[in-house]
Amino acid sequence: MRFMGKREIGKLSVFDLVISFMIAEIAVIVIEDTKRPMLEGVLPMVVLLVIQVGLAYLALKSRKLRFLFDGKPTVMIERGKLNREAMHKQRYNLDDLMQQLRENEVSTVADVEFAILETTGKLSVIKKEQSDNPAMTVHTGAFVAEQQSIPRDGVSSIFPRGFKFEILPVPLIMDGKVQTTNLEMLGKNRFWLNQQMRERGITECKQVYLCTIDHKGKLYFDTIAKPDK
């Protein structure tokens, strides 16, 4: 494993992971069967080592080879707009996305310029630069609006007292379905949510792929594009 380099420890691609498992399995076979000569275990491991190191050097010179063994990074969010096709292709659900955004200290999708799913499964997030007038931001298929001004204590009055902010952003609609529990936690109901949607020209929840609210009371809507007639 040391000969295979620090890349093997710090960043396991699919190919590297398979090689690691194979080396471990070969070592176990020789350890369990003491009648087998040690060479039968050492030689295959050396062959795997040569293959891995050799392909790593070839990958340094060929980007196509790197893509073949490691895959390509995938853009999940572009300028505040979710790439639903890429999420579906990577079998990457909204819960995974919200978790990794929180880990990157992002409160809402609207604050993201780009979010890239790396070949290791890590989500790299590039935040937007703060705008001087964040009251209203409109994207293609996505709407963001400031709900209320923030009082001096820094907490929007949209949230009830005692509300825990650790879980923000709070999803209100996911995959076209209203998250009733989160609405009740906010002290809101479907009438309030429908009113917010109507203000943005959204007639029903099925048109919304994702709706979240951040600690400032700012709503984010990502709508499902209507099919061409």
GUBATI-388949 format. One line per field, with one value per atom (N, C-alpha, C): residue number from 1; residue in one letter; y, x negated, z negated. Coordinates in nm, 4 decimals. Layout:
N
k <- (NUM|...)
r <- (A|...)
v <- (Y|...)
u <- (X|...)
w <- (Z|...)
# end
This chain:
229
k <- (1|1|1|2|2|2|3|3|3|4|4|4|5|5|5|6|6|6|7|7|7|8|8|8|9|9|9|10|10|10|11|11|11|12|12|12|13|13|13|14|14|14|15|15|15|16|16|16|17|17|17|18|18|18|19|19|19|20|20|20|21|21|21|22|22|22|23|23|23|24|24|24|25|25|25|26|26|26|27|27|27|28|28|28|29|29|29|30|30|30|31|31|31|32|32|32|33|33|33|34|34|34|35|35|35|36|36|36|37|37|37|38|38|38|39|39|39|40|40|40|41|41|41|42|42|42|43|43|43|44|44|44|45|45|45|46|46|46|47|47|47|48|48|48|49|49|49|50|50|50|51|51|51|52|52|52|53|53|53|54|54|54|55|55|55|56|56|56|57|57|57|58|58|58|59|59|59|60|60|60|61|61|61|62|62|62|63|63|63|64|64|64|65|65|65|66|66|66|67|67|67|68|68|68|69|69|69|70|70|70|71|71|71|72|72|72|73|73|73|74|74|74|75|75|75|76|76|76|77|77|77|78|78|78|79|79|79|80|80|80|81|81|81|82|82|82|83|83|83|84|84|84|85|85|85|86|86|86|87|87|87|88|88|88|89|89|89|90|90|90|91|91|91|92|92|92|93|93|93|94|94|94|95|95|95|96|96|96|97|97|97|98|98|98|99|99|99|100|100|100|101|101|101|102|102|102|103|103|103|104|104|104|105|105|105|106|106|106|107|107|107|108|108|108|109|109|109|110|110|110|111|111|111|112|112|112|113|113|113|114|114|114|115|115|115|116|116|116|117|117|117|118|118|118|119|119|119|120|120|120|121|121|121|122|122|122|123|123|123|124|124|124|125|125|125|126|126|126|127|127|127|128|128|128|129|129|129|130|130|130|131|131|131|132|132|132|133|133|133|134|134|134|135|135|135|136|136|136|137|137|137|138|138|138|139|139|139|140|140|140|141|141|141|142|142|142|143|143|143|144|144|144|145|145|145|146|146|146|147|147|147|148|148|148|149|149|149|150|150|150|151|151|151|152|152|152|153|153|153|154|154|154|155|155|155|156|156|156|157|157|157|158|158|158|159|159|159|160|160|160|161|161|161|162|162|162|163|163|163|164|164|164|165|165|165|166|166|166|167|167|167|168|168|168|169|169|169|170|170|170|171|171|171|172|172|172|173|173|173|174|174|174|175|175|175|176|176|176|177|177|177|178|178|178|179|179|179|180|180|180|181|181|181|182|182|182|183|183|183|184|184|184|185|185|185|186|186|186|187|187|187|188|188|188|189|189|189|190|190|190|191|191|191|192|192|192|193|193|193|194|194|194|195|195|195|196|196|196|197|197|197|198|198|198|199|199|199|200|200|200|201|201|201|202|202|202|203|203|203|204|204|204|205|205|205|206|206|206|207|207|207|208|208|208|209|209|209|210|210|210|211|211|211|212|212|212|213|213|213|214|214|214|215|215|215|216|216|216|217|217|217|218|218|218|219|219|219|220|220|220|221|221|221|222|222|222|223|223|223|224|224|224|225|225|225|226|226|226|227|227|227|228|228|228|229|229|229)
r <- (M|M|M|R|R|R|F|F|F|M|M|M|G|G|G|K|K|K|R|R|R|E|E|E|I|I|I|G|G|G|K|K|K|L|L|L|S|S|S|V|V|V|F|F|F|D|D|D|L|L|L|V|V|V|I|I|I|S|S|S|F|F|F|M|M|M|I|I|I|A|A|A|E|E|E|I|I|I|A|A|A|V|V|V|I|I|I|V|V|V|I|I|I|E|E|E|D|D|D|T|T|T|K|K|K|R|R|R|P|P|P|M|M|M|L|L|L|E|E|E|G|G|G|V|V|V|L|L|L|P|P|P|M|M|M|V|V|V|V|V|V|L|L|L|L|L|L|V|V|V|I|I|I|Q|Q|Q|V|V|V|G|G|G|L|L|L|A|A|A|Y|Y|Y|L|L|L|A|A|A|L|L|L|K|K|K|S|S|S|R|R|R|K|K|K|L|L|L|R|R|R|F|F|F|L|L|L|F|F|F|D|D|D|G|G|G|K|K|K|P|P|P|T|T|T|V|V|V|M|M|M|I|I|I|E|E|E|R|R|R|G|G|G|K|K|K|L|L|L|N|N|N|R|R|R|E|E|E|A|A|A|M|M|M|H|H|H|K|K|K|Q|Q|Q|R|R|R|Y|Y|Y|N|N|N|L|L|L|D|D|D|D|D|D|L|L|L|M|M|M|Q|Q|Q|Q|Q|Q|L|L|L|R|R|R|E|E|E|N|N|N|E|E|E|V|V|V|S|S|S|T|T|T|V|V|V|A|A|A|D|D|D|V|V|V|E|E|E|F|F|F|A|A|A|I|I|I|L|L|L|E|E|E|T|T|T|T|T|T|G|G|G|K|K|K|L|L|L|S|S|S|V|V|V|I|I|I|K|K|K|K|K|K|E|E|E|Q|Q|Q|S|S|S|D|D|D|N|N|N|P|P|P|A|A|A|M|M|M|T|T|T|V|V|V|H|H|H|T|T|T|G|G|G|A|A|A|F|F|F|V|V|V|A|A|A|E|E|E|Q|Q|Q|Q|Q|Q|S|S|S|I|I|I|P|P|P|R|R|R|D|D|D|G|G|G|V|V|V|S|S|S|S|S|S|I|I|I|F|F|F|P|P|P|R|R|R|G|G|G|F|F|F|K|K|K|F|F|F|E|E|E|I|I|I|L|L|L|P|P|P|V|V|V|P|P|P|L|L|L|I|I|I|M|M|M|D|D|D|G|G|G|K|K|K|V|V|V|Q|Q|Q|T|T|T|T|T|T|N|N|N|L|L|L|E|E|E|M|M|M|L|L|L|G|G|G|K|K|K|N|N|N|R|R|R|F|F|F|W|W|W|L|L|L|N|N|N|Q|Q|Q|Q|Q|Q|M|M|M|R|R|R|E|E|E|R|R|R|G|G|G|I|I|I|T|T|T|E|E|E|C|C|C|K|K|K|Q|Q|Q|V|V|V|Y|Y|Y|L|L|L|C|C|C|T|T|T|I|I|I|D|D|D|H|H|H|K|K|K|G|G|G|K|K|K|L|L|L|Y|Y|Y|F|F|F|D|D|D|T|T|T|I|I|I|A|A|A|K|K|K|P|P|P|D|D|D|K|K|K)
v <- (-0.1205|0.0000|0.1255|0.1192|0.2339|0.2559|0.1477|0.1588|0.2190|0.1952|0.2459|0.3950|0.4557|0.6009|0.6547|0.7829|0.8483|0.8642|0.8711|0.8837|0.7670|0.6509|0.5321|0.5452|0.6146|0.6297|0.7447|0.8563|0.9765|0.9832|0.9117|0.9213|0.7881|0.7142|0.5836|0.5956|0.5738|0.5634|0.4208|0.3965|0.2628|0.1592|0.1916|0.0988|0.0736|0.1798|0.1649|0.0807|0.0997|0.0234|-0.1256|-0.1571|-0.2974|-0.3602|-0.2886|-0.3390|-0.3638|-0.2731|-0.2877|-0.4122|-0.4343|-0.5533|-0.6814|-0.6790|-0.7986|-0.8321|-0.7302|-0.7535|-0.8129|-0.7575|-0.8080|-0.9539|-0.9877|-1.1246|-1.2234|-1.1829|-1.2715|-1.2963|-1.1919|-1.2060|-1.3024|-1.2950|-1.3821|-1.5283|-1.5550|-1.6938|-1.7583|-1.6870|-1.7420|-1.7548|-1.6595|-1.6634|-1.7800|-1.8037|-1.9110|-2.0497|-2.0660|-2.1975|-2.1945|-2.2442|-2.2390|-2.3350|-2.4273|-2.5211|-2.4568|-2.3476|-2.2801|-2.2074|-2.2128|-2.1364|-1.9857|-1.9095|-1.7645|-1.6956|-1.7565|-1.6965|-1.6865|-1.7811|-1.7808|-1.6612|-1.6019|-1.4824|-1.3556|-1.3597|-1.2395|-1.2047|-1.3063|-1.2808|-1.2140|-1.2643|-1.1955|-1.0523|-1.0287|-0.8939|-0.7999|-0.8502|-0.7691|-0.7367|-0.8351|-0.8124|-0.7028|-0.7095|-0.6063|-0.4702|-0.4692|-0.3438|-0.2827|-0.3658|-0.3181|-0.2644|-0.3343|-0.2894|-0.1540|-0.1394|-0.0152|0.1020|0.0818|0.1893|0.2224|0.1184|0.1402|0.2193|0.1825|0.2550|0.3968|0.4151|0.5499|0.6410|0.5876|0.6667|0.6950|0.5956|0.6170|0.7199|0.7179|0.8132|0.9561|0.9719|1.1064|1.1690|1.0860|1.1340|1.1324|1.0605|1.0468|1.0810|1.1900|1.2281|1.1293|1.0747|0.9774|0.8541|0.8128|0.6968|0.7271|0.8507|0.8895|0.8833|0.9345|0.9311|0.7875|0.6996|0.5605|0.4897|0.5132|0.4429|0.5196|0.6509|0.7307|0.7929|0.8031|0.8697|1.0207|1.0914|1.2368|1.3016|1.4179|1.4936|1.5348|1.5472|1.5802|1.7075|1.8017|1.9267|1.9015|1.9181|1.8962|2.0259|2.1374|2.2676|2.3657|2.4392|2.5389|2.6706|2.7710|2.9041|2.8974|2.8204|2.8118|2.7242|2.6510|2.5658|2.4206|2.3362|2.1945|2.1259|2.0385|1.9582|1.8228|1.8157|1.6953|1.5746|1.5985|1.4879|1.4217|1.5039|1.4492|1.3778|1.4332|1.3698|1.2327|1.2243|1.0968|0.9958|1.0414|0.9522|0.8968|0.9801|0.9385|0.8741|0.8620|0.8085|0.8860|1.0170|1.1088|1.1808|1.1488|1.2035|1.3361|1.3987|1.5299|1.5264|1.4164|1.4060|1.4065|1.3357|1.3379|1.4795|1.5489|1.6853|1.7794|1.7755|1.8653|1.8393|1.7106|1.6765|1.7353|1.7190|1.7670|1.9195|1.9829|2.1296|2.1798|2.1131|2.1521|2.1320|2.0239|1.9986|2.1063|2.1693|2.2788|2.4160|2.4169|2.5402|2.6287|2.5640|2.6351|2.6250|2.7386|2.7390|2.7154|2.7461|2.7273|2.7055|2.6367|2.6081|2.7370|2.8399|2.9663|3.0323|2.9983|3.0577|2.9885|2.8852|2.8036|2.8447|2.8796|2.9060|2.7741|2.6859|2.5522|2.4519|2.3355|2.2223|2.1024|2.0489|1.9439|1.8163|1.7081|1.5779|1.5160|1.5052|1.4532|1.3020|1.2477|1.1032|1.0240|1.0874|1.0199|1.0218|1.0914|1.1009|1.2264|1.3080|1.4314|1.5423|1.6269|1.7387|1.8648|1.9190|2.0447|2.1599|2.2567|2.3658|2.4985|2.5720|2.7068|2.8035|2.8864|2.9761|3.0996|3.1571|3.2818|3.3970|3.5014|3.6227|3.6935|3.7519|3.8177|3.9385|3.9476|4.0594|4.1743|4.2952|4.4119|4.4180|4.3594|4.3626|4.2219|4.1438|4.0042|3.9839|4.0925|4.0798|3.9844|3.9868|3.8998|3.8502|3.7195|3.6598|3.5609|3.5675|3.4792|3.3987|3.2671|3.1778|3.1110|3.0477|2.9713|2.8484|2.8471|2.7346|2.7417|2.8489|2.8589|3.0003|3.0138|3.1443|3.1545|3.2716|3.2954|3.4300|3.4383|3.5651|3.5807|3.7034|3.7346|3.7511|3.6759|3.6775|3.7970|3.8178|3.9236|3.9843|4.1055|4.1677|4.1021|4.1040|4.0373|4.1359|4.1025|4.1915|4.1993|4.2812|4.3068|4.1827|4.0889|3.9696|3.8726|3.9050|3.8222|3.7038|3.6899|3.5765|3.6258|3.5659|3.6087|3.5741|3.6638|3.6412|3.5332|3.4778|3.3702|3.2418|3.2281|3.1077|3.1243|3.0213|3.0291|3.0257|3.0702|3.0682|2.9237|2.9040|2.7699|2.6856|2.7428|2.6664|2.6395|2.5151|2.4765|2.4976|2.5700|2.6077|2.5103|2.4036|2.3125|2.2375|2.2219|2.1391|2.2213|2.3523|2.4369|2.4081|2.4248|2.4700|2.3633|2.4075|2.3154|2.2902|2.1647|2.1354|2.1455|2.2187|2.2285|2.1447|2.1325|2.0462|1.9687|1.8400|1.7559|1.6620|1.6626|1.5765|1.5985|1.7238|1.7556|1.7225|1.6782|1.6398|1.7343|1.7835|1.8759|1.8015|1.8600|1.8031|1.8611|1.7943|1.8451|1.8636|1.7704|1.7789|1.9052|1.9401|2.0610|2.1872|2.1853|2.2997|2.3215|2.2122|2.2229|2.2709|2.2271|2.2696|2.4202|2.4762|2.6198|2.6977|2.6244|2.6922|2.7421|2.6807|2.7204|2.6073|2.6370|2.5366|2.5423|2.4565|2.4492|2.5755|2.6416|2.7658|2.8698|2.8822|2.9759|2.9363|2.8061|2.7588|2.7821|2.7553|2.7786|2.9263|3.0119|3.1558|3.1977|3.1407|3.1699|3.1207|3.0060|2.9528|3.0393|3.0826|3.1643|3.2968|3.3526|3.4771|3.4601|3.3364|3.3084|3.2389|3.2377|3.1806|3.0298|2.9672|2.8210|2.7815|2.6968|2.6635|2.5415|2.4466|2.3259|2.2731|2.1916|2.1408|2.0486|1.9838|1.8921|1.9624|2.0946|2.1714|2.2026|2.1734|2.2085|2.0843|2.0888|1.9783|1.9909|2.1139|2.1378|2.2785|2.2888|2.4188|2.4130|2.5090|2.5133|2.6536|2.6639|2.7923|2.7971|2.9108|2.9206|2.9969|3.0241|3.0846|3.2307|3.2918|3.4292|3.4360|3.3187|3.3162|3.3282|3.3047|3.3164|3.1842|3.1914|3.0718|3.0492|2.9227|2.8831|2.7843|2.8106|2.7208|2.6744|2.5449|2.4884|2.4162|2.4688|2.4158|2.3164|2.2296|2.1308|2.1964|2.1904|2.2530|2.1871|2.2720|2.2195|2.1625|2.0492|1.9899|2.0797|2.0821|2.1601|2.1001|2.1875|2.1397|2.1094)
u <- (-0.0826|0.0000|-0.0860|-0.2009|-0.2927|-0.3517|-0.3876|-0.4434|-0.3423|-0.2150|-0.1109|-0.0888|-0.1482|-0.1491|-0.0415|-0.0573|0.0374|0.1742|0.1768|0.3048|0.3956|0.3368|0.4155|0.4861|0.4221|0.4799|0.5789|0.5419|0.6233|0.7368|0.7289|0.8323|0.8439|0.9462|0.9672|1.0636|1.0121|1.1007|1.1567|1.2490|1.3074|1.1993|1.1089|1.0019|0.9092|0.8720|0.7846|0.8510|0.9807|1.0532|1.0535|1.0747|1.0743|0.9362|0.8305|0.6944|0.6673|0.7122|0.6909|0.7606|0.8839|0.9572|0.8890|0.8421|0.7780|0.6496|0.5702|0.4470|0.4796|0.5830|0.6223|0.6686|0.7471|0.7966|0.6828|0.5880|0.4747|0.3927|0.3725|0.2962|0.3662|0.4988|0.5749|0.5611|0.5613|0.5515|0.4218|0.3125|0.1824|0.1735|0.2318|0.2266|0.3086|0.4268|0.5140|0.4580|0.4016|0.3482|0.1960|0.1475|0.0029|-0.0774|-0.0098|-0.0801|-0.1188|-0.0526|-0.0858|-0.2197|-0.3036|-0.4287|-0.4005|-0.4818|-0.4629|-0.4665|-0.5416|-0.5546|-0.4203|-0.3290|-0.1980|-0.1136|-0.1479|-0.0775|-0.1512|-0.2851|-0.3641|-0.3635|-0.3794|-0.3891|-0.2631|-0.1409|-0.0218|-0.0092|-0.0483|-0.0397|-0.1366|-0.2541|-0.3518|-0.2987|-0.2341|-0.1765|-0.0699|0.0177|0.1204|0.0579|-0.0510|-0.1205|-0.1751|-0.2375|-0.2939|-0.1836|-0.0686|0.0438|0.0949|0.1129|0.1674|0.0720|-0.0554|-0.1538|-0.1719|-0.1765|-0.1933|-0.0773|0.0445|0.1610|0.1673|0.1184|0.1164|0.0230|-0.0930|-0.1856|-0.1279|-0.0612|0.0015|0.1133|0.1860|0.2957|0.2446|0.1191|0.0615|0.0480|0.0306|0.0081|0.1350|0.2385|0.3595|0.4817|0.5505|0.6725|0.7851|0.7891|0.8918|0.8808|0.7574|0.7368|0.7812|0.7570|0.8023|0.9535|1.0221|1.1678|1.2189|1.1453|1.1873|1.1855|1.0800|1.0654|1.1260|1.1210|1.1681|1.3044|1.3486|1.4741|1.4566|1.5679|1.5652|1.6430|1.5981|1.6792|1.8113|1.9142|2.0475|2.0974|2.1453|2.1995|2.3425|2.3657|2.4973|2.5787|2.5095|2.5761|2.4972|2.5670|2.5024|2.5782|2.5111|2.5697|2.7040|2.7061|2.8256|2.9359|2.9090|3.0101|2.9666|3.0553|3.0249|3.0206|2.9219|2.9119|2.9776|3.1080|3.1824|3.1444|3.1102|3.0704|2.9430|2.8459|2.7212|2.7444|2.8318|2.8630|2.9263|3.0170|3.0815|2.9803|2.8923|2.7930|2.6971|2.6604|2.5681|2.6393|2.7734|2.8547|2.8262|2.8268|2.7925|2.9198|2.9724|3.1017|3.0872|3.2011|3.2021|3.1488|3.1719|3.1196|2.9672|2.9058|2.7591|2.7108|2.7820|2.7423|2.7510|2.8639|2.8816|2.7762|2.7426|2.6422|2.5060|2.4660|2.3340|2.3298|2.4416|2.4446|2.4263|2.4907|2.4727|2.3294|2.2669|2.1268|2.0351|2.0781|2.0013|2.0470|2.1307|2.1789|2.2556|2.3384|2.4241|2.5671|2.6360|2.7699|2.8787|2.8525|2.9537|2.8870|2.9568|2.9041|2.8784|2.9569|2.9435|2.8080|2.7388|2.6085|2.4936|2.5250|2.4225|2.4048|2.2845|2.2521|2.2366|2.1531|2.1364|2.1189|2.1792|2.1565|2.1211|2.0027|1.9495|1.9288|1.9891|1.9702|1.8430|1.7411|1.6119|1.6176|1.5155|1.5122|1.5009|1.4581|1.4481|1.5803|1.6830|1.8101|1.8244|1.7193|1.7244|1.7864|1.8673|1.9300|1.8474|1.7902|1.7156|1.8107|1.8174|1.9128|1.8394|1.8768|1.8260|1.9409|1.9272|2.0358|2.0383|2.1584|2.1741|2.1165|2.0755|2.0352|2.1597|2.1490|2.2645|2.3063|2.4357|2.4902|2.5268|2.5193|2.5562|2.7065|2.7834|2.9287|2.9849|2.9847|3.0267|3.1764|3.2535|3.3963|3.4646|3.4234|3.4890|3.3877|3.3791|3.2913|3.3730|3.3649|3.4442|3.3514|3.3744|3.2976|3.3953|3.3422|3.4263|3.4759|3.6041|3.6623|3.6405|3.5819|3.5587|3.5881|3.6519|3.6893|3.6431|3.5888|3.5459|3.6013|3.6598|3.7147|3.6911|3.6620|3.6453|3.7834|3.8118|3.9439|3.9644|3.8727|3.8888|3.7541|3.7557|3.6318|3.5842|3.4532|3.3955|3.3878|3.4436|3.4343|3.2929|3.2729|3.1383|3.0705|3.1500|3.0880|3.0422|3.0655|3.0150|3.1032|3.2191|3.3071|3.4372|3.4787|3.6015|3.7213|3.8208|3.9411|4.0299|3.9908|4.0689|4.0589|3.9546|3.9333|3.9902|4.0541|4.1043|3.9897|4.0171|3.9156|3.8762|3.7485|3.6998|3.6684|3.6846|3.6549|3.5058|3.4673|3.3275|3.2785|3.1692|3.1187|3.0141|2.9843|2.8784|2.9161|3.0473|3.0899|3.1133|3.0897|3.1139|3.0156|3.0539|3.1848|3.2928|3.4144|3.5250|3.6004|3.6094|3.6879|3.8370|3.9093|4.0539|4.1252|4.0625|4.1142|3.9961|4.0127|3.9096|3.9763|3.9283|3.9841|4.1336|4.1789|4.3200|4.4100|4.3532|4.4327|4.4025|4.5079|4.4932|4.4418|4.3417|4.2872|4.3663|4.4765|4.5704|4.5047|4.4196|4.3544|4.2715|4.1985|4.1159|4.2016|4.3156|4.4063|4.4589|4.4993|4.5510|4.4422|4.3177|4.2072|4.1848|4.2133|4.1998|4.3216|4.4259|4.5487|4.6282|4.6086|4.6783|4.7681|4.8505|4.9399|4.9361|5.0149|5.0152|5.0732|5.1657|5.2217|5.1113|5.0236|4.9106|4.8178|4.7897|4.7005|4.7616|4.8917|4.9585|4.9557|4.9676|4.9623|4.8258|4.7191|4.5833|4.5636|4.6221|4.6084|4.6843|4.8053|4.8844|4.8151|4.7442|4.6712|4.5622|4.5192|4.4136|4.4679|4.5995|4.6611|4.6652|4.6540|4.6587|4.7965|4.8650|5.0035|5.0181|4.9243|4.9367|4.7998|4.7979|4.6722|4.5999|4.6742|4.6124|4.5161|4.5304|4.4416|4.3082|4.2972|4.1775|4.0943|3.9699|3.8776|3.8191|3.7825|3.7269|3.7632|3.8070|3.8302|3.7690|3.6824|3.6188|3.6306|3.6083|3.6064|3.4833|3.4116|3.2893|3.3129|3.2054|3.2172|3.2625|3.2591|3.3051|3.4500|3.5119|3.6484|3.6581|3.5467|3.5433|3.5835|3.6840|3.7344|3.6626|3.6336|3.5730|3.6665|3.6988|3.7831|3.7077|3.7047|3.6546|3.7708|3.8172|3.9385|3.9071|4.0000|3.9900|4.0369|3.9520|3.9866|4.1107|4.1994|4.3203|4.2866|4.3456|4.3181|4.3683|4.2949|4.3363|4.4604|4.5523|4.6754|4.6529)
w <- (0.0000|0.0000|0.0000|-0.0691|-0.0700|0.0690|0.1369|0.2718|0.3692|0.3444|0.4330|0.4163|0.3131|0.2994|0.2077|0.1710|0.0808|0.1458|0.2773|0.3480|0.3145|0.2920|0.2613|0.1274|0.0322|-0.1004|-0.1030|-0.0439|-0.0537|0.0456|0.1576|0.2614|0.3329|0.2989|0.3590|0.4767|0.5965|0.7121|0.7149|0.8084|0.8190|0.8481|0.9408|0.9763|0.8573|0.7863|0.6700|0.5613|0.5441|0.4425|0.4754|0.6033|0.6460|0.6244|0.6599|0.6399|0.4913|0.4058|0.2616|0.2086|0.2523|0.2086|0.2569|0.3808|0.4365|0.3613|0.3276|0.2518|0.1152|0.0499|-0.0815|-0.0726|0.0297|0.0449|0.0710|0.1539|0.1831|0.0559|-0.0237|-0.1476|-0.2439|-0.2504|-0.3409|-0.3006|-0.1708|-0.1229|-0.1715|-0.1607|-0.2013|-0.3533|-0.4253|-0.5715|-0.6260|-0.5676|-0.6160|-0.5852|-0.4666|-0.4264|-0.4418|-0.5546|-0.5825|-0.4948|-0.4277|-0.3410|-0.2081|-0.1737|-0.0489|-0.0627|0.0389|0.0335|0.0341|-0.0361|-0.0471|0.0893|0.1833|0.3157|0.3871|0.3609|0.4251|0.3822|0.2692|0.2256|0.2640|0.2529|0.2791|0.4278|0.5131|0.6569|0.7133|0.6843|0.7364|0.6839|0.5583|0.5043|0.5745|0.6079|0.6808|0.8205|0.8836|1.0167|1.0101|0.9093|0.8929|0.8666|0.7873|0.7595|0.8885|0.9723|1.0988|1.1898|1.1934|1.2762|1.2298|1.0976|1.0446|1.0672|1.0355|1.0521|1.2002|1.2853|1.4287|1.4883|1.4513|1.5022|1.4464|1.3242|1.2658|1.3449|1.3856|1.4668|1.6054|1.6638|1.7951|1.7854|1.6745|1.6560|1.6440|1.5988|1.5915|1.7297|1.8312|1.9674|2.0526|2.0065|2.0877|2.0048|2.0422|1.9715|1.9997|2.1207|2.1552|2.0665|2.0382|1.9522|1.8085|1.7648|1.6305|1.6215|1.7253|1.7261|1.7298|1.7999|1.8118|1.6767|1.5983|1.4706|1.3526|1.3556|1.2415|1.2631|1.3900|1.4182|1.4275|1.4494|1.4626|1.3489|1.3028|1.2062|1.2709|1.1892|1.2385|1.1719|1.2531|1.1999|1.1520|1.0202|0.9610|0.9507|0.9277|0.9189|1.0046|1.0881|1.1728|1.1621|1.1037|1.0840|1.0112|0.9035|0.8208|0.8758|0.9839|1.0468|1.0374|0.9848|0.9709|1.1072|1.1249|1.2463|1.2172|1.2354|1.1978|1.2831|1.4085|1.4962|1.4451|1.4032|1.3497|1.2169|1.1331|1.0051|1.0272|1.1240|1.1537|1.2082|1.2943|1.3545|1.2494|1.1517|1.0472|0.9277|0.9371|0.8275|0.6983|0.7129|0.6042|0.5620|0.4424|0.4040|0.3297|0.3027|0.2401|0.0977|0.0266|-0.1098|-0.1107|-0.0145|-0.0018|0.0257|0.1137|0.1503|0.0306|-0.0421|-0.1555|-0.2634|-0.2852|-0.3851|-0.3498|-0.2240|-0.1844|-0.1751|-0.1450|-0.1483|-0.2907|-0.3863|-0.5268|-0.5709|-0.5244|-0.5594|-0.5021|-0.3928|-0.3322|-0.3818|-0.4880|-0.5508|-0.4523|-0.3706|-0.2762|-0.3259|-0.3357|-0.3931|-0.2889|-0.1621|-0.0584|0.0770|0.1648|0.2986|0.3758|0.3465|0.4195|0.3972|0.2881|0.2585|0.3314|0.4099|0.4743|0.6199|0.6578|0.7972|0.8722|0.8167|0.8721|0.7583|0.7731|0.6835|0.7707|0.7498|0.8377|0.7570|0.8022|0.7400|0.7962|0.7104|0.7546|0.7711|0.8339|0.8588|0.7299|0.6214|0.4917|0.4164|0.4689|0.4014|0.3167|0.3084|0.2312|0.3152|0.2516|0.3202|0.2969|0.4039|0.3964|0.4260|0.3352|0.3464|0.3651|0.4696|0.4949|0.4707|0.3678|0.3299|0.4193|0.4290|0.5023|0.4214|0.4928|0.4248|0.3743|0.2549|0.1943|0.2773|0.3059|0.3834|0.2905|0.3448|0.2650|0.2402|0.3304|0.3151|0.3289|0.2188|0.2270|0.2110|0.2247|0.1980|0.2949|0.4222|0.5200|0.6210|0.6357|0.7349|0.8153|0.9470|1.0311|1.1201|1.1270|1.2134|1.3088|1.4099|1.5001|1.4272|1.3971|1.3249|1.1761|1.1237|0.9803|0.9345|0.8205|0.7684|0.6241|0.5899|0.4536|0.4117|0.2942|0.2476|0.0993|0.0586|-0.0817|-0.1441|-0.2480|-0.3070|-0.3991|-0.4925|-0.5890|-0.6201|-0.6675|-0.7109|-0.8386|-0.8609|-0.9766|-1.0926|-1.2081|-1.3222|-1.3754|-1.4770|-1.5269|-1.5845|-1.6342|-1.6914|-1.5852|-1.4558|-1.3467|-1.3135|-1.3807|-1.3578|-1.2974|-1.1857|-1.1202|-1.2072|-1.2060|-1.2842|-1.2249|-1.1082|-1.0484|-1.1302|-1.2104|-1.2886|-1.4296|-1.4831|-1.6199|-1.7197|-1.8404|-1.9456|-1.9772|-2.0026|-2.0339|-1.9133|-1.7927|-1.6711|-1.6610|-1.6291|-1.6189|-1.4767|-1.4619|-1.3302|-1.2759|-1.3510|-1.3071|-1.1807|-1.1535|-1.0400|-0.9145|-0.9193|-0.8027|-0.6902|-0.5628|-0.5175|-0.5355|-0.5649|-0.5900|-0.4598|-0.4141|-0.2937|-0.3234|-0.2401|-0.2525|-0.1471|-0.0299|0.0766|0.1353|0.1477|0.2091|0.3080|0.4311|0.5363|0.5524|0.5396|0.5593|0.4425|0.3292|0.2123|0.0958|0.0321|-0.0799|-0.2031|-0.2689|-0.3917|-0.5100|-0.5407|-0.6408|-0.7768|-0.8155|-0.9467|-0.9594|-0.8538|-0.8576|-0.8616|-0.7900|-0.7942|-0.9359|-1.0010|-1.1374|-1.2331|-1.2093|-1.2934|-1.2823|-1.1640|-1.1426|-1.1905|-1.2302|-1.2704|-1.1519|-1.0351|-0.9132|-0.8657|-0.7657|-0.7093|-0.5574|-0.4945|-0.3479|-0.2851|-0.3546|-0.3021|-0.2835|-0.3826|-0.3729|-0.2595|-0.2468|-0.1414|-0.0038|0.0098|0.1389|0.1763|0.0755|0.1018|0.1548|0.0957|0.1423|0.2856|0.3187|0.4548|0.5551|0.5186|0.6104|0.6412|0.5436|0.5659|0.6707|0.6938|0.7910|0.9153|0.9292|1.0483|1.0495|0.9323|0.9224|0.8731|0.9461|0.9151|0.8259|0.8330|0.7513|0.7122|0.6072|0.5522|0.6499|0.7384|0.8331|0.9280|0.9403|1.0267|0.9584|0.8293|0.7522|0.7256|0.7697|0.7420|0.6020|0.5638|0.4310|0.3850|0.2610|0.1969|0.0584|0.0266|-0.1043|-0.1623|-0.2927|-0.3603|-0.4491|-0.4471|-0.5250|-0.6545|-0.7285|-0.8605|-0.8542|-0.7352|-0.7190|-0.6704|-0.6562|-0.6067|-0.4567|-0.3872|-0.2408|-0.1779|-0.0907|-0.0240|0.1077|0.1348|0.2625|0.3302|0.4563|0.5349|0.6583|0.6794|0.8050|0.8698|0.9828|1.0447|1.1553|1.1790|1.2864|1.4153|1.5167|1.6448|1.7050|1.7572|1.8208|1.9583|1.9953|2.1274|2.2381|2.3486|2.4657|2.5280|2.5636|2.6262|2.7736)
# end
